[in-house]
Amino acid sequence: MDFSARWVGGHLTYEIEPTPDGCILHHRETLRPRARLPWLPAIIAPRLRPHIAEQLADIRGLLESGV
């Protein structure tokens, strides 16, 4: 999925890897600042981390519930 915001654009990919015990979900997100803003990654990363963890927990909950 490609996405766009005021200061950044990016791409998000989920890949599911089968394993003998189930599967592993890989979350890959690439962000591209729209301008040369060297300070932006230091601000974005700490703010995104909790949101990404919440998304992955929601996905896990759905998969484990059998929906």
One Martini backbone bead per residue (centre of mass of N, CA, C, O) as a GRO file, in nm:
protein
   67
    1MET     BB    1   0.097   0.036   0.023
    2ASP     BB    2   0.034   0.363  -0.049
    3PHE     BB    3   0.131   0.684   0.098
    4SER     BB    4   0.016   1.022   0.208
    5ALA     BB    5   0.155   1.325   0.331
    6ARG     BB    6   0.270   1.626   0.391
    7TRP     BB    7   0.588   1.522   0.470
    8VAL     BB    8   0.515   1.224   0.362
    9GLY     BB    9   0.595   0.916   0.213
   10GLY     BB   10   0.490   0.567   0.126
   11HIS     BB   11   0.536   0.211   0.217
   12LEU     BB   12   0.330  -0.088   0.267
   13THR     BB   13   0.412  -0.423   0.392
   14TYR     BB   14   0.275  -0.754   0.396
   15GLU     BB   15   0.411  -1.069   0.510
   16ILE     BB   16   0.362  -1.424   0.483
   17GLU     BB   17   0.524  -1.683   0.676
   18PRO     BB   18   0.566  -2.002   0.680
   19THR     BB   19   0.553  -2.244   0.948
   20PRO     BB   20   0.542  -2.520   1.143
   21ASP     BB   21   0.370  -2.335   1.379
   22GLY     BB   22   0.263  -2.130   1.132
   23CYS     BB   23   0.337  -1.781   1.133
   24ILE     BB   24   0.484  -1.484   0.981
   25LEU     BB   25   0.467  -1.134   1.021
   26HIS     BB   26   0.565  -0.886   0.793
   27HIS     BB   27   0.665  -0.547   0.854
   28ARG     BB   28   0.691  -0.291   0.598
   29GLU     BB   29   0.828   0.047   0.620
   30THR     BB   30   0.841   0.337   0.406
   31LEU     BB   31   0.993   0.657   0.431
   32ARG     BB   32   0.948   0.987   0.259
   33PRO     BB   33   1.057   1.278   0.253
   34ARG     BB   34   0.969   1.578   0.082
   35ALA     BB   35   1.212   1.699   0.232
   36ARG     BB   36   1.500   1.831   0.366
   37LEU     BB   37   1.471   1.660   0.690
   38PRO     BB   38   1.686   1.550   0.926
   39TRP     BB   39   1.480   1.555   1.187
   40LEU     BB   40   1.232   1.369   1.120
   41PRO     BB   41   1.305   1.073   1.210
   42ALA     BB   42   1.329   1.145   1.521
   43ILE     BB   43   1.011   1.198   1.535
   44ILE     BB   44   0.862   0.960   1.396
   45ALA     BB   45   0.948   0.689   1.526
   46PRO     BB   46   0.825   0.723   1.821
   47ARG     BB   47   0.527   0.765   1.706
   48LEU     BB   48   0.495   0.492   1.538
   49ARG     BB   49   0.551   0.248   1.716
   50PRO     BB   50   0.275   0.223   1.872
   51HIS     BB   51   0.098   0.199   1.617
   52ILE     BB   52   0.225  -0.060   1.504
   53ALA     BB   53   0.176  -0.240   1.750
   54GLU     BB   54  -0.134  -0.213   1.739
   55GLN     BB   55  -0.179  -0.329   1.458
   56LEU     BB   56  -0.050  -0.608   1.514
   57ALA     BB   57  -0.242  -0.685   1.746
   58ASP     BB   58  -0.501  -0.676   1.576
   59ILE     BB   59  -0.419  -0.891   1.372
   60ARG     BB   60  -0.373  -1.117   1.572
   61GLY     BB   61  -0.657  -1.123   1.691
   62LEU     BB   62  -0.799  -1.198   1.428
   63LEU     BB   63  -0.644  -1.461   1.367
   64GLU     BB   64  -0.707  -1.603   1.649
   65SER     BB   65  -1.034  -1.586   1.617
   66GLY     BB   66  -1.121  -1.682   1.309
   67VAL     BB   67  -1.231  -1.443   1.107
   0.00000   0.00000   0.00000
